[in-house]
Amino acid sequence: MNFPCNQCGWCCQNLDKNKVYAALDRGDGTCKWFDIANKSCTIYESRPTICNIDAMHESYFSDLDYDEYIALNISVCQSVQIEHQLPLIQI
């Protein structure tokens, strides 16, 4: 199973919610590499590990079963999308 991102942009536009992302924040909570018009990352192929679900699993969360890790990420993403009335990712 892979993470089914639907590019809602929430995770790239709310970096001020977690200080772990401070270096990526352009000052308004939005990632300095996020293209708002296209809702996409301008450096996607070379994005930081912290922005890459698979790389984060491999580097920091490999003790969790991969499918369980993806399911947890989907659950959090869907909760945020529901809360903010964003298009819901589909599994």
Phi, psi and omega in degrees: 000136174250161178286123185270065182299133177252014176057046177289335176091354184301314184292336180268348183245010180225040182294337180289356178279347182212121184296347177300331183264009187306322182292340181267343185286126179278003176117347180238016181092349181265141179296138181295346180252009181271127177267103185298317183300320182260358183047053181214162179272129181282349178235032188311313183293336179238026182299156179298153179308319183298341179262002185244107184302317180294316180295323178295320178298311182297319185276325189232338187236024184294347176287343175270142172303136184303312181297323177294318178299314179296317179299321177296317178296319178297317181300314179295315180300312180297322178299316179295317181296321177295313181301322185257011178053049177260162176302130185278132176293147179252142180263000000 
